[in-house]
Amino acid sequence: MFVCIQSDVVNLGKQCGLSQRKIQTWFRHRRNQDRPSNTKKFCEASWRFVFYLVAFTAGLGSLINSPWLWDHRECWRGYPKQPVAEAHYWYYVLEMGFYLSLLMCVSVDVKRKDFKEQVIHHIATLFLIGFSYCANYVRVGTLVMLVHDSSDFLLESAKMFHYAGWTRTCDSLFVVFALLFLVTRLVVFPGRVVYTTLVVSTEFFQPFFGYYFFNALLLVLQALHIFWAYLILRMVYKFVFLGKVERDERSDEESEVDDEEEEHEEDGEECSWQQRKGTINSKLASLANNCVLNNLTNQRNMNSRLPKAR
């Protein structure tokens, strides 16, 4: 990324014979060449959409006949001597591998507004998955993963349609995602899952270090859910009262707003220059006409002063 101070811009302008505005515009265009294209964003959203959809389907299929999906007390009955089914083991492996890939690729993926929150989320999720498996919190761990995967594929599909230019489909999917996210992350997750680990579990065993550590990580996730819910509600407000979803608050690049302002500024300057250009051309045309008329008048005067040939 290029960083120039005003004196550098002035010196470059003198050396190249260009105005400061043209120098700044060139640097801005050069910077934008390094920005990720919509194609890259679409591919990234497609990959995440496929994973979240497969993970949610696989998780729901492995838990549909599990008693703790319907009665959360079954998460703790018989703890810690609870056998782990093969389907739940591979469900854990799938989720652990995915979030490890997200954390490893965070430096090369499209940088987002909530970059820091995403890193915290990935680290907390990896600790939750690893610790819950080691402490045999597998039953409640599968519930946590299922709740998180239930709405994310809708968000990624909305992004895909946004990058493809299907605005109406994107807006419709976003509304469905917002409703499902708010229900699962602000109602189901704290009201059922966190309540089960905080309160119901104490009916079956005395709290120990793992109890406090696991619940602390769940509360970190809940804090992130509240933060993201605020961003989503702000977008819903824009959608309802402004008639459109202006941009994805969670996922846009940090400087896209600045780019839009710069583009509007350039468009304004271009219009202003066109107006000035038109005024200058009209003045030049008027001046040229006056010069032609003056030349004709002078020529006639000179011809009238010359003696006529006999």
Contacts in CASP RR format, 6 or more apart in sequence:
PFRMAT RR
TARGET T0000
AUTHOR 0000-0000-0000
METHOD contacts of the structure
MODEL  1
MFVCIQSDVVNLGKQCGLSQRKIQTWFRHRRNQDRPSNTKKFCEASWRFV
FYLVAFTAGLGSLINSPWLWDHRECWRGYPKQPVAEAHYWYYVLEMGFYL
SLLMCVSVDVKRKDFKEQVIHHIATLFLIGFSYCANYVRVGTLVMLVHDS
SDFLLESAKMFHYAGWTRTCDSLFVVFALLFLVTRLVVFPGRVVYTTLVV
STEFFQPFFGYYFFNALLLVLQALHIFWAYLILRMVYKFVFLGKVERDER
SDEESEVDDEEEEHEEDGEECSWQQRKGTINSKLASLANNCVLNNLTNQR
NMNSRLPKAR
1 31 0 8 1.000
1 34 0 8 1.000
2 27 0 8 1.000
2 30 0 8 1.000
2 31 0 8 1.000
4 12 0 8 1.000
4 27 0 8 1.000
9 20 0 8 1.000
9 23 0 8 1.000
9 24 0 8 1.000
10 20 0 8 1.000
12 18 0 8 1.000
12 23 0 8 1.000
13 19 0 8 1.000
13 20 0 8 1.000
13 23 0 8 1.000
16 23 0 8 1.000
18 26 0 8 1.000
21 269 0 8 1.000
25 266 0 8 1.000
28 262 0 8 1.000
32 259 0 8 1.000
35 253 0 8 1.000
36 110 0 8 1.000
36 253 0 8 1.000
38 163 0 8 1.000
39 163 0 8 1.000
40 110 0 8 1.000
41 110 0 8 1.000
41 159 0 8 1.000
41 163 0 8 1.000
42 159 0 8 1.000
42 160 0 8 1.000
42 163 0 8 1.000
42 164 0 8 1.000
44 109 0 8 1.000
44 110 0 8 1.000
45 156 0 8 1.000
45 157 0 8 1.000
45 159 0 8 1.000
45 160 0 8 1.000
45 163 0 8 1.000
46 156 0 8 1.000
46 160 0 8 1.000
48 152 0 8 1.000
48 156 0 8 1.000
49 153 0 8 1.000
49 156 0 8 1.000
49 157 0 8 1.000
49 160 0 8 1.000
51 98 0 8 1.000
52 149 0 8 1.000
52 152 0 8 1.000
52 153 0 8 1.000
52 156 0 8 1.000
53 153 0 8 1.000
55 91 0 8 1.000
55 94 0 8 1.000
55 95 0 8 1.000
55 98 0 8 1.000
55 145 0 8 1.000
55 149 0 8 1.000
56 146 0 8 1.000
56 149 0 8 1.000
56 150 0 8 1.000
56 153 0 8 1.000
58 91 0 8 1.000
58 94 0 8 1.000
59 91 0 8 1.000
59 142 0 8 1.000
59 145 0 8 1.000
59 146 0 8 1.000
59 149 0 8 1.000
60 146 0 8 1.000
61 87 0 8 1.000
62 85 0 8 1.000
62 87 0 8 1.000
62 88 0 8 1.000
62 91 0 8 1.000
62 142 0 8 1.000
63 69 0 8 1.000
63 142 0 8 1.000
63 143 0 8 1.000
63 146 0 8 1.000
66 74 0 8 1.000
66 139 0 8 1.000
66 142 0 8 1.000
67 74 0 8 1.000
68 74 0 8 1.000
68 75 0 8 1.000
68 139 0 8 1.000
68 140 0 8 1.000
68 143 0 8 1.000
69 143 0 8 1.000
72 140 0 8 1.000
72 143 0 8 1.000
72 192 0 8 1.000
72 193 0 8 1.000
72 196 0 8 1.000
72 200 0 8 1.000
73 196 0 8 1.000
73 200 0 8 1.000
73 203 0 8 1.000
74 139 0 8 1.000
75 139 0 8 1.000
75 140 0 8 1.000
75 143 0 8 1.000
75 196 0 8 1.000
75 200 0 8 1.000
75 201 0 8 1.000
76 139 0 8 1.000
76 196 0 8 1.000
76 200 0 8 1.000
76 201 0 8 1.000
76 203 0 8 1.000
76 204 0 8 1.000
76 205 0 8 1.000
77 204 0 8 1.000
78 204 0 8 1.000
79 136 0 8 1.000
79 201 0 8 1.000
79 204 0 8 1.000
79 205 0 8 1.000
80 135 0 8 1.000
80 136 0 8 1.000
80 205 0 8 1.000
82 136 0 8 1.000
82 138 0 8 1.000
82 139 0 8 1.000
84 136 0 8 1.000
84 138 0 8 1.000
88 138 0 8 1.000
88 142 0 8 1.000
91 142 0 8 1.000
91 145 0 8 1.000
92 129 0 8 1.000
92 130 0 8 1.000
92 133 0 8 1.000
92 138 0 8 1.000
92 142 0 8 1.000
95 129 0 8 1.000
95 145 0 8 1.000
96 126 0 8 1.000
96 129 0 8 1.000
96 130 0 8 1.000
99 122 0 8 1.000
99 125 0 8 1.000
99 126 0 8 1.000
99 129 0 8 1.000
100 126 0 8 1.000
102 109 0 8 1.000
102 118 0 8 1.000
102 122 0 8 1.000
103 119 0 8 1.000
103 122 0 8 1.000
103 123 0 8 1.000
103 126 0 8 1.000
106 115 0 8 1.000
106 118 0 8 1.000
106 119 0 8 1.000
106 122 0 8 1.000
110 251 0 8 1.000
110 253 0 8 1.000
111 253 0 8 1.000
111 254 0 8 1.000
112 118 0 8 1.000
112 250 0 8 1.000
112 251 0 8 1.000
112 252 0 8 1.000
112 253 0 8 1.000
112 254 0 8 1.000
113 249 0 8 1.000
113 250 0 8 1.000
113 251 0 8 1.000
113 252 0 8 1.000
113 253 0 8 1.000
113 254 0 8 1.000
114 227 0 8 1.000
114 228 0 8 1.000
114 231 0 8 1.000
114 250 0 8 1.000
114 251 0 8 1.000
115 254 0 8 1.000
117 224 0 8 1.000
117 227 0 8 1.000
117 228 0 8 1.000
120 220 0 8 1.000
120 224 0 8 1.000
121 221 0 8 1.000
121 224 0 8 1.000
124 217 0 8 1.000
124 220 0 8 1.000
124 221 0 8 1.000
124 224 0 8 1.000
125 148 0 8 1.000
125 221 0 8 1.000
127 217 0 8 1.000
128 141 0 8 1.000
128 144 0 8 1.000
128 214 0 8 1.000
128 217 0 8 1.000
128 218 0 8 1.000
128 221 0 8 1.000
129 141 0 8 1.000
129 145 0 8 1.000
131 137 0 8 1.000
131 210 0 8 1.000
131 213 0 8 1.000
131 214 0 8 1.000
131 217 0 8 1.000
132 138 0 8 1.000
132 140 0 8 1.000
132 141 0 8 1.000
132 144 0 8 1.000
132 214 0 8 1.000
135 210 0 8 1.000
135 214 0 8 1.000
137 197 0 8 1.000
137 214 0 8 1.000
140 193 0 8 1.000
140 196 0 8 1.000
140 197 0 8 1.000
143 192 0 8 1.000
143 193 0 8 1.000
143 196 0 8 1.000
144 189 0 8 1.000
144 193 0 8 1.000
144 218 0 8 1.000
147 184 0 8 1.000
147 185 0 8 1.000
147 188 0 8 1.000
147 189 0 8 1.000
147 193 0 8 1.000
150 180 0 8 1.000
150 184 0 8 1.000
151 177 0 8 1.000
151 180 0 8 1.000
151 181 0 8 1.000
151 184 0 8 1.000
151 185 0 8 1.000
154 173 0 8 1.000
154 176 0 8 1.000
154 177 0 8 1.000
154 180 0 8 1.000
155 174 0 8 1.000
155 177 0 8 1.000
155 181 0 8 1.000
155 250 0 8 1.000
157 173 0 8 1.000
158 170 0 8 1.000
158 173 0 8 1.000
158 174 0 8 1.000
158 177 0 8 1.000
158 248 0 8 1.000
159 170 0 8 1.000
159 248 0 8 1.000
159 251 0 8 1.000
161 167 0 8 1.000
161 169 0 8 1.000
161 170 0 8 1.000
161 173 0 8 1.000
162 170 0 8 1.000
162 248 0 8 1.000
167 244 0 8 1.000
170 245 0 8 1.000
171 239 0 8 1.000
171 244 0 8 1.000
171 245 0 8 1.000
174 235 0 8 1.000
174 239 0 8 1.000
174 245 0 8 1.000
175 236 0 8 1.000
175 239 0 8 1.000
178 232 0 8 1.000
178 233 0 8 1.000
178 235 0 8 1.000
178 236 0 8 1.000
181 228 0 8 1.000
181 229 0 8 1.000
181 232 0 8 1.000
182 229 0 8 1.000
182 232 0 8 1.000
182 233 0 8 1.000
185 222 0 8 1.000
185 225 0 8 1.000
185 228 0 8 1.000
185 229 0 8 1.000
186 225 0 8 1.000
186 226 0 8 1.000
186 229 0 8 1.000
189 221 0 8 1.000
189 222 0 8 1.000
189 225 0 8 1.000
190 222 0 8 1.000
193 218 0 8 1.000
194 215 0 8 1.000
194 218 0 8 1.000
194 219 0 8 1.000
194 222 0 8 1.000
197 211 0 8 1.000
197 214 0 8 1.000
197 215 0 8 1.000
197 218 0 8 1.000
198 215 0 8 1.000
201 211 0 8 1.000
202 211 0 8 1.000
228 250 0 8 1.000
231 249 0 8 1.000
231 250 0 8 1.000
232 249 0 8 1.000
232 250 0 8 1.000
234 249 0 8 1.000
235 245 0 8 1.000
235 246 0 8 1.000
235 248 0 8 1.000
235 249 0 8 1.000
238 244 0 8 1.000
238 245 0 8 1.000
238 246 0 8 1.000
239 245 0 8 1.000
247 256 0 8 1.000
END
